[in-house]
Amino acid sequence: MPNPFDWRTVLLARHAQHVVLVHFPIALFLAGVGFDLMARGKRAVLMAGAAFLNLSAAAAMTVPTVATGLLAWRFALEGAGLKGTLLWHLVAASAAVLLVVASWWIHWRNRAESTCLPRYRFAVELLGVVLIAVTAHLGGFLTGVNV
């Protein structure tokens, strides 16, 4: 049994980094969408600020998450061909990342120009939530959690 306190066990596990990191952008994006929905109803400036900060952190965390996902595909799955569940996971993840970054950009542009947020942002955010759920579901099958 490997030592749980050995740094090599933690950092060099076959694909553990992606499995751990993926939770950060998911949670930050969901919290950002929740704060954005709460800010809409009450016109609360603090809620809108919390939404922007969560969406910013979620967009930033997509970079290491995608990088470790590609590394997991290369090393843990030994560069297996992109077909079936792995292909659908990659497609859904790519679309989800685009929607997370688009949601952040909509909020960032609003803060830079001091304008009202467009209503279509809710559609972008909710589609992002759905795609994240689909991506997570497919990822569970790849890791063996949903088997």
N, CA, C and O atoms as a GROMACS GRO file, in nm:
protein
  588
    1MET      N    1   0.085  -0.119   0.000
    1MET     CA    2   0.000   0.000   0.000
    1MET      C    3   0.088   0.124   0.000
    1MET      O    4   0.181   0.134   0.080
    2PRO      N    5   0.060   0.220  -0.092
    2PRO     CA    6   0.143   0.340  -0.097
    2PRO      C    7   0.121   0.429   0.025
    2PRO      O    8   0.014   0.428   0.087
    3ASN      N    9   0.223   0.504   0.057
    3ASN     CA   10   0.218   0.598   0.169
    3ASN      C   11   0.133   0.719   0.128
    3ASN      O   12   0.166   0.785   0.030
    4PRO      N   13   0.026   0.751   0.200
    4PRO     CA   14  -0.058   0.864   0.161
    4PRO      C   15   0.009   1.000   0.180
    4PRO      O   16  -0.041   1.101   0.130
    5PHE      N   17   0.121   1.005   0.251
    5PHE     CA   18   0.191   1.131   0.274
    5PHE      C   19   0.313   1.148   0.185
    5PHE      O   20   0.385   1.247   0.197
    6ASP      N   21   0.338   1.052   0.097
    6ASP     CA   22   0.450   1.061   0.004
    6ASP      C   23   0.410   1.153  -0.112
    6ASP      O   24   0.309   1.127  -0.178
    7TRP      N   25   0.485   1.259  -0.137
    7TRP     CA   26   0.450   1.357  -0.239
    7TRP      C   27   0.443   1.295  -0.377
    7TRP      O   28   0.364   1.339  -0.460
    8ARG      N   29   0.524   1.193  -0.403
    8ARG     CA   30   0.519   1.127  -0.534
    8ARG      C   31   0.386   1.055  -0.553
    8ARG      O   32   0.334   1.049  -0.665
    9THR      N   33   0.332   1.000  -0.446
    9THR     CA   34   0.202   0.933  -0.455
    9THR      C   35   0.093   1.033  -0.491
    9THR      O   36   0.004   1.002  -0.569
   10VAL      N   37   0.101   1.150  -0.434
   10VAL     CA   38  -0.001   1.252  -0.458
   10VAL      C   39   0.013   1.314  -0.597
   10VAL      O   40  -0.085   1.324  -0.671
   11LEU      N   41   0.133   1.356  -0.633
   11LEU     CA   42   0.153   1.430  -0.756
   11LEU      C   43   0.168   1.344  -0.881
   11LEU      O   44   0.139   1.390  -0.991
   12LEU      N   45   0.211   1.221  -0.866
   12LEU     CA   46   0.238   1.138  -0.983
   12LEU      C   47   0.138   1.024  -1.001
   12LEU      O   48   0.164   0.931  -1.077
   13ALA      N   49   0.026   1.031  -0.932
   13ALA     CA   50  -0.077   0.929  -0.953
   13ALA      C   51  -0.121   0.936  -1.098
   13ALA      O   52  -0.112   1.041  -1.161
   14ARG      N   53  -0.169   0.826  -1.151
   14ARG     CA   54  -0.193   0.817  -1.295
   14ARG      C   55  -0.287   0.923  -1.350
   14ARG      O   56  -0.258   0.977  -1.457
   15HIS      N   57  -0.395   0.957  -1.284
   15HIS     CA   58  -0.481   1.064  -1.332
   15HIS      C   59  -0.556   1.132  -1.217
   15HIS      O   60  -0.662   1.192  -1.238
   16ALA      N   61  -0.500   1.123  -1.099
   16ALA     CA   62  -0.568   1.177  -0.981
   16ALA      C   63  -0.580   1.330  -0.986
   16ALA      O   64  -0.676   1.385  -0.932
   17GLN      N   65  -0.486   1.397  -1.050
   17GLN     CA   66  -0.491   1.543  -1.050
   17GLN      C   67  -0.616   1.593  -1.120
   17GLN      O   68  -0.682   1.685  -1.071
   18HIS      N   69  -0.651   1.536  -1.233
   18HIS     CA   70  -0.770   1.580  -1.305
   18HIS      C   71  -0.896   1.552  -1.224
   18HIS      O   72  -0.986   1.635  -1.216
   19VAL      N   73  -0.901   1.436  -1.164
   19VAL     CA   74  -1.017   1.397  -1.085
   19VAL      C   75  -1.036   1.492  -0.968
   19VAL      O   76  -1.150   1.519  -0.928
   20VAL      N   77  -0.929   1.541  -0.912
   20VAL     CA   78  -0.938   1.636  -0.799
   20VAL      C   79  -0.967   1.777  -0.849
   20VAL      O   80  -1.056   1.844  -0.796
   21LEU      N   81  -0.894   1.823  -0.949
   21LEU     CA   82  -0.908   1.961  -0.996
   21LEU      C   83  -1.042   1.991  -1.059
   21LEU      O   84  -1.089   2.105  -1.054
   22VAL      N   85  -1.105   1.892  -1.119
   22VAL     CA   86  -1.229   1.916  -1.193
   22VAL      C   87  -1.341   1.971  -1.103
   22VAL      O   88  -1.432   2.038  -1.152
   23HIS      N   89  -1.333   1.943  -0.975
   23HIS     CA   90  -1.438   1.989  -0.884
   23HIS      C   91  -1.434   2.140  -0.862
   23HIS      O   92  -1.538   2.199  -0.831
   24PHE      N   93  -1.320   2.203  -0.876
   24PHE     CA   94  -1.308   2.346  -0.851
   24PHE      C   95  -1.385   2.429  -0.954
   24PHE      O   96  -1.468   2.511  -0.914
   25PRO      N   97  -1.361   2.412  -1.084
   25PRO     CA   98  -1.439   2.495  -1.177
   25PRO      C   99  -1.588   2.462  -1.174
   25PRO      O  100  -1.672   2.550  -1.196
   26ILE      N  101  -1.623   2.336  -1.146
   26ILE     CA  102  -1.764   2.300  -1.138
   26ILE      C  103  -1.830   2.375  -1.024
   26ILE      O  104  -1.933   2.441  -1.043
   27ALA      N  105  -1.772   2.366  -0.905
   27ALA     CA  106  -1.832   2.432  -0.788
   27ALA      C  107  -1.832   2.584  -0.803
   27ALA      O  108  -1.930   2.649  -0.769
   28LEU      N  109  -1.723   2.640  -0.852
   28LEU     CA  110  -1.716   2.785  -0.868
   28LEU      C  111  -1.817   2.834  -0.971
   28LEU      O  112  -1.879   2.939  -0.952
   29PHE      N  113  -1.833   2.761  -1.080
   29PHE     CA  114  -1.929   2.803  -1.183
   29PHE      C  115  -2.072   2.793  -1.130
   29PHE      O  116  -2.152   2.884  -1.150
   30LEU      N  117  -2.104   2.682  -1.064
   30LEU     CA  118  -2.239   2.667  -1.009
   30LEU      C  119  -2.269   2.774  -0.905
   30LEU      O  120  -2.380   2.827  -0.900
   31ALA      N  121  -2.171   2.805  -0.822
   31ALA     CA  122  -2.191   2.912  -0.723
   31ALA      C  123  -2.208   3.047  -0.793
   31ALA      O  124  -2.292   3.127  -0.753
   32GLY      N  125  -2.129   3.072  -0.896
   32GLY     CA  126  -2.140   3.196  -0.972
   32GLY      C  127  -2.277   3.212  -1.036
   32GLY      O  128  -2.336   3.320  -1.032
   33VAL      N  129  -2.327   3.104  -1.095
   33VAL     CA  130  -2.460   3.108  -1.156
   33VAL      C  131  -2.566   3.131  -1.048
   33VAL      O  132  -2.660   3.208  -1.068
   34GLY      N  133  -2.550   3.065  -0.935
   34GLY     CA  134  -2.645   3.084  -0.825
   34GLY      C  135  -2.646   3.227  -0.775
   34GLY      O  136  -2.752   3.286  -0.754
   35PHE      N  137  -2.528   3.285  -0.756
   35PHE     CA  138  -2.520   3.425  -0.712
   35PHE      C  139  -2.579   3.518  -0.818
   35PHE      O  140  -2.646   3.616  -0.784
   36ASP      N  141  -2.554   3.487  -0.946
   36ASP     CA  142  -2.609   3.570  -1.052
   36ASP      C  143  -2.762   3.566  -1.052
   36ASP      O  144  -2.827   3.668  -1.069
   37LEU      N  145  -2.817   3.448  -1.032
   37LEU     CA  146  -2.963   3.436  -1.026
   37LEU      C  147  -3.019   3.510  -0.904
   37LEU      O  148  -3.124   3.573  -0.913
   38MET      N  149  -2.950   3.501  -0.791
   38MET     CA  150  -2.996   3.573  -0.671
   38MET      C  151  -2.982   3.724  -0.687
   38MET      O  152  -3.066   3.799  -0.639
   39ALA      N  153  -2.878   3.769  -0.755
   39ALA     CA  154  -2.858   3.912  -0.776
   39ALA      C  155  -2.965   3.969  -0.868
   39ALA      O  156  -3.002   4.085  -0.855
   40ARG      N  157  -3.012   3.890  -0.960
   40ARG     CA  158  -3.115   3.936  -1.056
   40ARG      C  159  -3.244   3.972  -0.984
   40ARG      O  160  -3.303   4.077  -1.012
   41GLY      N  161  -3.286   3.889  -0.894
   41GLY     CA  162  -3.413   3.912  -0.827
   41GLY      C  163  -3.410   4.030  -0.731
   41GLY      O  164  -3.510   4.100  -0.716
   42LYS      N  165  -3.298   4.052  -0.666
   42LYS     CA  166  -3.290   4.155  -0.564
   42LYS      C  167  -3.210   4.277  -0.608
   42LYS      O  168  -3.202   4.377  -0.537
   43ARG      N  169  -3.151   4.269  -0.726
   43ARG     CA  170  -3.065   4.376  -0.776
   43ARG      C  171  -2.954   4.407  -0.675
   43ARG      O  172  -2.921   4.523  -0.651
   44ALA      N  173  -2.900   4.303  -0.616
   44ALA     CA  174  -2.800   4.318  -0.511
   44ALA      C  175  -2.660   4.330  -0.572
   44ALA      O  176  -2.616   4.242  -0.647
   45VAL      N  177  -2.593   4.437  -0.540
   45VAL     CA  178  -2.460   4.462  -0.593
   45VAL      C  179  -2.360   4.360  -0.538
   45VAL      O  180  -2.273   4.313  -0.611
   46LEU      N  181  -2.371   4.326  -0.410
   46LEU     CA  182  -2.278   4.230  -0.350
   46LEU      C  183  -2.294   4.091  -0.412
   46LEU      O  184  -2.194   4.021  -0.433
   47MET      N  185  -2.415   4.051  -0.440
   47MET     CA  186  -2.439   3.921  -0.504
   47MET      C  187  -2.379   3.920  -0.645
   47MET      O  188  -2.319   3.821  -0.688
   48ALA      N  189  -2.396   4.030  -0.716
   48ALA     CA  190  -2.340   4.040  -0.851
   48ALA      C  191  -2.188   4.036  -0.846
   48ALA      O  192  -2.124   3.975  -0.932
   49GLY      N  193  -2.130   4.099  -0.745
   49GLY     CA  194  -1.985   4.092  -0.728
   49GLY      C  195  -1.937   3.952  -0.696
   49GLY      O  196  -1.835   3.906  -0.747
   50ALA      N  197  -2.012   3.882  -0.611
   50ALA     CA  198  -1.978   3.744  -0.579
   50ALA      C  199  -1.991   3.655  -0.702
   50ALA      O  200  -1.910   3.564  -0.723
   51ALA      N  201  -2.093   3.681  -0.784
   51ALA     CA  202  -2.110   3.605  -0.908
   51ALA      C  203  -1.990   3.626  -0.999
   51ALA      O  204  -1.936   3.530  -1.055
   52PHE      N  205  -1.947   3.751  -1.015
   52PHE     CA  206  -1.833   3.780  -1.101
   52PHE      C  207  -1.706   3.713  -1.050
   52PHE      O  208  -1.631   3.656  -1.129
   53LEU      N  209  -1.682   3.719  -0.921
   53LEU     CA  210  -1.561   3.657  -0.865
   53LEU      C  211  -1.563   3.506  -0.882
   53LEU      O  212  -1.461   3.446  -0.916
   54ASN      N  213  -1.677   3.444  -0.860
   54ASN     CA  214  -1.686   3.298  -0.878
   54ASN      C  215  -1.670   3.259  -1.024
   54ASN      O  216  -1.602   3.161  -1.055
   55LEU      N  217  -1.730   3.334  -1.114
   55LEU     CA  218  -1.716   3.304  -1.257
   55LEU      C  219  -1.572   3.327  -1.304
   55LEU      O  220  -1.522   3.254  -1.389
   56SER      N  221  -1.506   3.428  -1.248
   56SER     CA  222  -1.366   3.454  -1.282
   56SER      C  223  -1.277   3.338  -1.238
   56SER      O  224  -1.192   3.292  -1.313
   57ALA      N  225  -1.297   3.294  -1.115
   57ALA     CA  226  -1.217   3.182  -1.064
   57ALA      C  227  -1.249   3.054  -1.140
   57ALA      O  228  -1.159   2.974  -1.166
   58ALA      N  229  -1.374   3.033  -1.176
   58ALA     CA  230  -1.411   2.913  -1.253
   58ALA      C  231  -1.343   2.915  -1.389
   58ALA      O  232  -1.290   2.813  -1.433
   59ALA      N  233  -1.344   3.030  -1.456
   59ALA     CA  234  -1.279   3.041  -1.587
   59ALA      C  235  -1.128   3.017  -1.574
   59ALA      O  236  -1.069   2.950  -1.659
   60ALA      N  237  -1.068   3.070  -1.469
   60ALA     CA  238  -0.924   3.049  -1.449
   60ALA      C  239  -0.892   2.903  -1.419
   60ALA      O  240  -0.791   2.851  -1.465
   61MET      N  241  -0.978   2.837  -1.344
   61MET     CA  242  -0.953   2.697  -1.307
   61MET      C  243  -0.976   2.600  -1.422
   61MET      O  244  -0.938   2.483  -1.413
   62THR      N  245  -1.038   2.645  -1.530
   62THR     CA  246  -1.055   2.556  -1.644
   62THR      C  247  -0.921   2.524  -1.711
   62THR      O  248  -0.905   2.418  -1.771
   63VAL      N  249  -0.825   2.616  -1.700
   63VAL     CA  250  -0.695   2.594  -1.764
   63VAL      C  251  -0.623   2.472  -1.705
   63VAL      O  252  -0.588   2.381  -1.781
   64PRO      N  253  -0.598   2.465  -1.573
   64PRO     CA  254  -0.532   2.345  -1.521
   64PRO      C  255  -0.620   2.220  -1.531
   64PRO      O  256  -0.568   2.109  -1.541
   65THR      N  257  -0.750   2.238  -1.528
   65THR     CA  258  -0.839   2.122  -1.538
   65THR      C  259  -0.830   2.060  -1.677
   65THR      O  260  -0.821   1.938  -1.690
   66VAL      N  261  -0.833   2.142  -1.781
   66VAL     CA  262  -0.819   2.091  -1.917
   66VAL      C  263  -0.681   2.030  -1.936
   66VAL      O  264  -0.667   1.924  -1.997
   67ALA      N  265  -0.578   2.098  -1.885
   67ALA     CA  266  -0.441   2.046  -1.900
   67ALA      C  267  -0.426   1.910  -1.834
   67ALA      O  268  -0.367   1.819  -1.893
   68THR      N  269  -0.477   1.894  -1.714
   68THR     CA  270  -0.464   1.764  -1.647
   68THR      C  271  -0.553   1.660  -1.712
   68THR      O  272  -0.521   1.541  -1.709
   69GLY      N  273  -0.665   1.702  -1.771
   69GLY     CA  274  -0.749   1.607  -1.844
   69GLY      C  275  -0.676   1.553  -1.966
   69GLY      O  276  -0.683   1.434  -1.995
   70LEU      N  277  -0.608   1.640  -2.037
   70LEU     CA  278  -0.530   1.595  -2.153
   70LEU      C  279  -0.414   1.506  -2.110
   70LEU      O  280  -0.382   1.408  -2.177
   71LEU      N  281  -0.351   1.541  -1.999
   71LEU     CA  282  -0.243   1.456  -1.948
   71LEU      C  283  -0.295   1.320  -1.902
   71LEU      O  284  -0.229   1.218  -1.921
   72ALA      N  285  -0.414   1.318  -1.842
   72ALA     CA  286  -0.474   1.192  -1.800
   72ALA      C  287  -0.504   1.105  -1.921
   72ALA      O  288  -0.483   0.984  -1.918
   73TRP      N  289  -0.553   1.167  -2.026
   73TRP     CA  290  -0.580   1.093  -2.150
   73TRP      C  291  -0.450   1.036  -2.206
   73TRP      O  292  -0.444   0.921  -2.250
   74ARG      N  293  -0.346   1.117  -2.203
   74ARG     CA  294  -0.217   1.074  -2.261
   74ARG      C  295  -0.151   0.965  -2.178
   74ARG      O  296  -0.102   0.867  -2.234
   75PHE      N  297  -0.148   0.981  -2.046
   75PHE     CA  298  -0.071   0.889  -1.963
   75PHE      C  299  -0.156   0.780  -1.898
   75PHE      O  300  -0.120   0.663  -1.903
   76ALA      N  301  -0.268   0.817  -1.837
   76ALA     CA  302  -0.350   0.716  -1.768
   76ALA      C  303  -0.424   0.627  -1.867
   76ALA      O  304  -0.435   0.506  -1.846
   77LEU      N  305  -0.474   0.687  -1.974
   77LEU     CA  306  -0.546   0.608  -2.074
   77LEU      C  307  -0.455   0.570  -2.191
   77LEU      O  308  -0.500   0.512  -2.289
   78GLU      N  309  -0.328   0.604  -2.178
   78GLU     CA  310  -0.224   0.569  -2.275
   78GLU      C  311  -0.259   0.615  -2.416
   78GLU      O  312  -0.235   0.544  -2.514
   79GLY      N  313  -0.315   0.736  -2.425
   79GLY     CA  314  -0.347   0.794  -2.556
   79GLY      C  315  -0.449   0.715  -2.634
   79GLY      O  316  -0.444   0.711  -2.757
   80ALA      N  317  -0.542   0.652  -2.564
   80ALA     CA  318  -0.644   0.570  -2.630
   80ALA      C  319  -0.716   0.651  -2.738
   80ALA      O  320  -0.727   0.773  -2.728
   81GLY      N  321  -0.763   0.583  -2.840
   81GLY     CA  322  -0.832   0.650  -2.948
   81GLY      C  323  -0.954   0.725  -2.899
   81GLY      O  324  -1.025   0.680  -2.809
   82LEU      N  325  -0.979   0.840  -2.961
   82LEU     CA  326  -1.094   0.922  -2.922
   82LEU      C  327  -1.219   0.865  -2.988
   82LEU      O  328  -1.250   0.896  -3.103
   83LYS      N  329  -1.288   0.781  -2.913
   83LYS     CA  330  -1.413   0.723  -2.961
   83LYS      C  331  -1.500   0.692  -2.841
   83LYS      O  332  -1.452   0.683  -2.728
   84GLY      N  333  -1.627   0.676  -2.866
   84GLY     CA  334  -1.721   0.640  -2.760
   84GLY      C  335  -1.730   0.744  -2.650
   84GLY      O  336  -1.736   0.864  -2.676
   85THR      N  337  -1.730   0.696  -2.527
   85THR     CA  338  -1.748   0.782  -2.410
   85THR      C  339  -1.636   0.885  -2.398
   85THR      O  340  -1.662   1.000  -2.360
   86LEU      N  341  -1.514   0.847  -2.429
   86LEU     CA  342  -1.402   0.941  -2.420
   86LEU      C  343  -1.420   1.057  -2.518
   86LEU      O  344  -1.395   1.172  -2.482
   87LEU      N  345  -1.464   1.028  -2.638
   87LEU     CA  346  -1.488   1.134  -2.736
   87LEU      C  347  -1.600   1.227  -2.691
   87LEU      O  348  -1.586   1.349  -2.699
   88TRP      N  349  -1.711   1.169  -2.643
   88TRP     CA  350  -1.823   1.251  -2.597
   88TRP      C  351  -1.784   1.335  -2.475
   88TRP      O  352  -1.829   1.449  -2.461
   89HIS      N  353  -1.702   1.278  -2.387
   89HIS     CA  354  -1.654   1.353  -2.270
   89HIS      C  355  -1.571   1.473  -2.315
   89HIS      O  356  -1.586   1.583  -2.263
   90LEU      N  357  -1.483   1.451  -2.412
   90LEU     CA  358  -1.398   1.559  -2.463
   90LEU      C  359  -1.482   1.668  -2.532
   90LEU      O  360  -1.457   1.787  -2.512
   91VAL      N  361  -1.579   1.628  -2.611
   91VAL     CA  362  -1.664   1.725  -2.681
   91VAL      C  363  -1.748   1.805  -2.579
   91VAL      O  364  -1.755   1.927  -2.588
   92ALA      N  365  -1.809   1.735  -2.485
   92ALA     CA  366  -1.892   1.804  -2.384
   92ALA      C  367  -1.806   1.895  -2.297
   92ALA      O  368  -1.847   2.007  -2.264
   93ALA      N  369  -1.686   1.849  -2.260
   93ALA     CA  370  -1.597   1.931  -2.178
   93ALA      C  371  -1.552   2.056  -2.254
   93ALA      O  372  -1.546   2.164  -2.196
   94SER      N  373  -1.521   2.042  -2.381
   94SER     CA  374  -1.480   2.158  -2.461
   94SER      C  375  -1.592   2.260  -2.470
   94SER      O  376  -1.568   2.380  -2.454
   95ALA      N  377  -1.713   2.213  -2.494
   95ALA     CA  378  -1.828   2.305  -2.501
   95ALA      C  379  -1.854   2.370  -2.365
   95ALA      O  380  -1.885   2.488  -2.358
   96ALA      N  381  -1.840   2.292  -2.257
   96ALA     CA  382  -1.862   2.346  -2.123
   96ALA      C  383  -1.759   2.454  -2.091
   96ALA      O  384  -1.793   2.558  -2.035
   97VAL      N  385  -1.634   2.430  -2.126
   97VAL     CA  386  -1.529   2.529  -2.102
   97VAL      C  387  -1.559   2.657  -2.180
   97VAL      O  388  -1.543   2.767  -2.127
   98LEU      N  389  -1.602   2.644  -2.303
   98LEU     CA  390  -1.637   2.762  -2.382
   98LEU      C  391  -1.751   2.841  -2.317
   98LEU      O  392  -1.748   2.964  -2.316
   99LEU      N  393  -1.849   2.772  -2.262
   99LEU     CA  394  -1.961   2.841  -2.198
   99LEU      C  395  -1.921   2.904  -2.065
   99LEU      O  396  -1.972   3.010  -2.029
  100VAL      N  397  -1.831   2.839  -1.991
  100VAL     CA  398  -1.782   2.898  -1.866
  100VAL      C  399  -1.706   3.027  -1.896
  100VAL      O  400  -1.727   3.129  -1.830
  101VAL      N  401  -1.619   3.022  -1.996
  101VAL     CA  402  -1.542   3.141  -2.033
  101VAL      C  403  -1.634   3.248  -2.092
  101VAL      O  404  -1.614   3.366  -2.065
  102ALA      N  405  -1.732   3.208  -2.170
  102ALA     CA  406  -1.827   3.305  -2.226
  102ALA      C  407  -1.908   3.372  -2.115
  102ALA      O  408  -1.932   3.493  -2.121
  103SER      N  409  -1.948   3.296  -2.015
  103SER     CA  410  -2.022   3.354  -1.903
  103SER      C  411  -1.937   3.456  -1.829
  103SER      O  412  -1.983   3.565  -1.795
  104TRP      N  413  -1.811   3.419  -1.805
  104TRP     CA  414  -1.720   3.513  -1.739
  104TRP      C  415  -1.702   3.638  -1.825
  104TRP      O  416  -1.705   3.749  -1.772
  105TRP      N  417  -1.684   3.622  -1.957
  105TRP     CA  418  -1.660   3.734  -2.046
  105TRP      C  419  -1.779   3.830  -2.048
  105TRP      O  420  -1.761   3.952  -2.051
  106ILE      N  421  -1.900   3.775  -2.048
  106ILE     CA  422  -2.019   3.859  -2.045
  106ILE      C  423  -2.018   3.948  -1.921
  106ILE      O  424  -2.047   4.067  -1.929
  107HIS      N  425  -1.986   3.890  -1.807
  107HIS     CA  426  -1.982   3.966  -1.682
  107HIS      C  427  -1.865   4.065  -1.681
  107HIS      O  428  -1.880   4.178  -1.634
  108TRP      N  429  -1.750   4.023  -1.732
  108TRP     CA  430  -1.632   4.109  -1.736
  108TRP      C  431  -1.657   4.230  -1.825
  108TRP      O  432  -1.624   4.343  -1.789
  109ARG      N  433  -1.716   4.205  -1.941
  109ARG     CA  434  -1.744   4.315  -2.034
  109ARG      C  435  -1.842   4.414  -1.971
  109ARG      O  436  -1.828   4.535  -1.990
  110ASN      N  437  -1.939   4.364  -1.898
  110ASN     CA  438  -2.036   4.451  -1.832
  110ASN      C  439  -1.968   4.540  -1.728
  110ASN      O  440  -1.997   4.659  -1.718
  111ARG      N  441  -1.876   4.482  -1.651
  111ARG     CA  442  -1.806   4.561  -1.550
  111ARG      C  443  -1.716   4.665  -1.614
  111ARG      O  444  -1.704   4.777  -1.564
  112ALA      N  445  -1.653   4.629  -1.726
  112ALA     CA  446  -1.562   4.722  -1.794
  112ALA      C  447  -1.638   4.838  -1.856
  112ALA      O  448  -1.590   4.952  -1.855
  113GLU      N  449  -1.756   4.812  -1.910
  113GLU     CA  450  -1.834   4.916  -1.978
  113GLU      C  451  -1.941   4.979  -1.890
  113GLU      O  452  -2.007   5.074  -1.932
  114SER      N  453  -1.960   4.926  -1.770
  114SER     CA  454  -2.062   4.975  -1.677
  114SER      C  455  -2.201   4.978  -1.741
  114SER      O  456  -2.274   5.077  -1.732
  115THR      N  457  -2.236   4.868  -1.805
  115THR     CA  458  -2.368   4.856  -1.866
  115THR      C  459  -2.447   4.746  -1.796
  115THR      O  460  -2.393   4.674  -1.712
  116CYS      N  461  -2.573   4.735  -1.831
  116CYS     CA  462  -2.657   4.630  -1.775
  116CYS      C  463  -2.620   4.496  -1.838
  116CYS      O  464  -2.585   4.488  -1.956
  117LEU      N  465  -2.629   4.394  -1.758
  117LEU     CA  466  -2.602   4.260  -1.810
  117LEU      C  467  -2.714   4.219  -1.905
  117LEU      O  468  -2.832   4.244  -1.876
  118PRO      N  469  -2.680   4.156  -2.017
  118PRO     CA  470  -2.784   4.112  -2.110
  118PRO      C  471  -2.862   3.994  -2.054
  118PRO      O  472  -2.809   3.916  -1.974
  119ARG      N  473  -2.986   3.981  -2.094
  119ARG     CA  474  -3.070   3.873  -2.043
  119ARG      C  475  -3.028   3.737  -2.095
  119ARG      O  476  -3.051   3.635  -2.029
  120TYR      N  477  -2.965   3.733  -2.212
  120TYR     CA  478  -2.926   3.604  -2.270
  120TYR      C  479  -2.818   3.534  -2.188
  120TYR      O  480  -2.789   3.417  -2.211
  121ARG      N  481  -2.759   3.605  -2.092
  121ARG     CA  482  -2.656   3.541  -2.010
  121ARG      C  483  -2.711   3.424  -1.932
  121ARG      O  484  -2.640   3.326  -1.907
  122PHE      N  485  -2.838   3.431  -1.892
  122PHE     CA  486  -2.898   3.320  -1.818
  122PHE      C  487  -2.904   3.195  -1.904
  122PHE      O  488  -2.882   3.084  -1.854
  123ALA      N  489  -2.933   3.210  -2.032
  123ALA     CA  490  -2.935   3.095  -2.123
  123ALA      C  491  -2.795   3.036  -2.136
  123ALA      O  492  -2.778   2.914  -2.135
  124VAL      N  493  -2.695   3.122  -2.149
  124VAL     CA  494  -2.557   3.076  -2.159
  124VAL      C  495  -2.516   3.003  -2.032
  124VAL      O  496  -2.457   2.896  -2.038
  125GLU      N  497  -2.548   3.061  -1.917
  125GLU     CA  498  -2.511   3.001  -1.789
  125GLU      C  499  -2.583   2.868  -1.765
  125GLU      O  500  -2.521   2.771  -1.721
  126LEU      N  501  -2.712   2.863  -1.794
  126LEU     CA  502  -2.787   2.740  -1.770
  126LEU      C  503  -2.746   2.630  -1.868
  126LEU      O  504  -2.744   2.513  -1.831
  127LEU      N  505  -2.715   2.666  -1.992
  127LEU     CA  506  -2.661   2.567  -2.086
  127LEU      C  507  -2.526   2.517  -2.036
  127LEU      O  508  -2.494   2.399  -2.050
  128GLY      N  509  -2.446   2.607  -1.979
  128GLY     CA  510  -2.319   2.566  -1.920
  128GLY      C  511  -2.338   2.467  -1.807
  128GLY      O  512  -2.262   2.370  -1.795
  129VAL      N  513  -2.438   2.490  -1.722
  129VAL     CA  514  -2.467   2.399  -1.612
  129VAL      C  515  -2.505   2.261  -1.666
  129VAL      O  516  -2.460   2.159  -1.615
  130VAL      N  517  -2.589   2.258  -1.769
  130VAL     CA  518  -2.631   2.130  -1.828
  130VAL      C  519  -2.510   2.058  -1.889
  130VAL      O  520  -2.494   1.937  -1.868
  131LEU      N  521  -2.427   2.130  -1.962
  131LEU     CA  522  -2.310   2.066  -2.023
  131LEU      C  523  -2.210   2.017  -1.919
  131LEU      O  524  -2.146   1.914  -1.938
  132ILE      N  525  -2.196   2.089  -1.810
  132ILE     CA  526  -2.108   2.044  -1.703
  132ILE      C  527  -2.162   1.915  -1.643
  132ILE      O  528  -2.086   1.823  -1.613
  133ALA      N  529  -2.293   1.907  -1.625
  133ALA     CA  530  -2.354   1.785  -1.570
  133ALA      C  531  -2.332   1.666  -1.665
  133ALA      O  532  -2.300   1.556  -1.620
  134VAL      N  533  -2.349   1.688  -1.794
  134VAL     CA  534  -2.327   1.581  -1.892
  134VAL      C  535  -2.181   1.539  -1.892
  134VAL      O  536  -2.150   1.420  -1.894
  135THR      N  537  -2.091   1.636  -1.890
  135THR     CA  538  -1.948   1.606  -1.889
  135THR      C  539  -1.910   1.527  -1.764
  135THR      O  540  -1.834   1.430  -1.773
  136ALA      N  541  -1.961   1.567  -1.650
  136ALA     CA  542  -1.932   1.496  -1.525
  136ALA      C  543  -1.987   1.354  -1.529
  136ALA      O  544  -1.922   1.260  -1.482
  137HIS      N  545  -2.105   1.338  -1.583
  137HIS     CA  546  -2.166   1.205  -1.594
  137HIS      C  547  -2.078   1.113  -1.681
  137HIS      O  548  -2.052   0.999  -1.644
  138LEU      N  549  -2.035   1.164  -1.795
  138LEU     CA  550  -1.949   1.084  -1.882
  138LEU      C  551  -1.813   1.058  -1.818
  138LEU      O  552  -1.757   0.949  -1.833
  139GLY      N  553  -1.760   1.156  -1.747
  139GLY     CA  554  -1.633   1.137  -1.676
  139GLY      C  555  -1.642   1.031  -1.570
  139GLY      O  556  -1.545   0.959  -1.545
  140GLY      N  557  -1.757   1.020  -1.506
  140GLY     CA  558  -1.777   0.915  -1.408
  140GLY      C  559  -1.766   0.777  -1.469
  140GLY      O  560  -1.714   0.685  -1.406
  141PHE      N  561  -1.814   0.761  -1.591
  141PHE     CA  562  -1.801   0.633  -1.659
  141PHE      C  563  -1.656   0.605  -1.696
  141PHE      O  564  -1.612   0.490  -1.693
  142LEU      N  565  -1.582   0.710  -1.732
  142LEU     CA  566  -1.441   0.690  -1.767
  142LEU      C  567  -1.357   0.648  -1.648
  142LEU      O  568  -1.262   0.571  -1.663
  143THR      N  569  -1.390   0.698  -1.530
  143THR     CA  570  -1.313   0.664  -1.411
  143THR      C  571  -1.362   0.538  -1.344
  143THR      O  572  -1.295   0.484  -1.255
  144GLY      N  573  -1.477   0.489  -1.385
  144GLY     CA  574  -1.529   0.366  -1.326
  144GLY      C  575  -1.623   0.390  -1.210
  144GLY      O  576  -1.669   0.295  -1.148
  145VAL      N  577  -1.653   0.515  -1.179
  145VAL     CA  578  -1.742   0.547  -1.066
  145VAL      C  579  -1.886   0.507  -1.099
  145VAL      O  580  -1.958   0.458  -1.013
  146ASN      N  581  -1.927   0.528  -1.224
  146ASN     CA  582  -2.066   0.500  -1.263
  146ASN      C  583  -2.085   0.362  -1.323
  146ASN      O  584  -2.188   0.336  -1.385
  147VAL      N  585  -1.990   0.276  -1.307
  147VAL     CA  586  -2.002   0.142  -1.368
  147VAL      C  587  -2.081   0.050  -1.277
  147VAL      O  588  -2.102  -0.067  -1.311
   0.00000   0.00000   0.00000
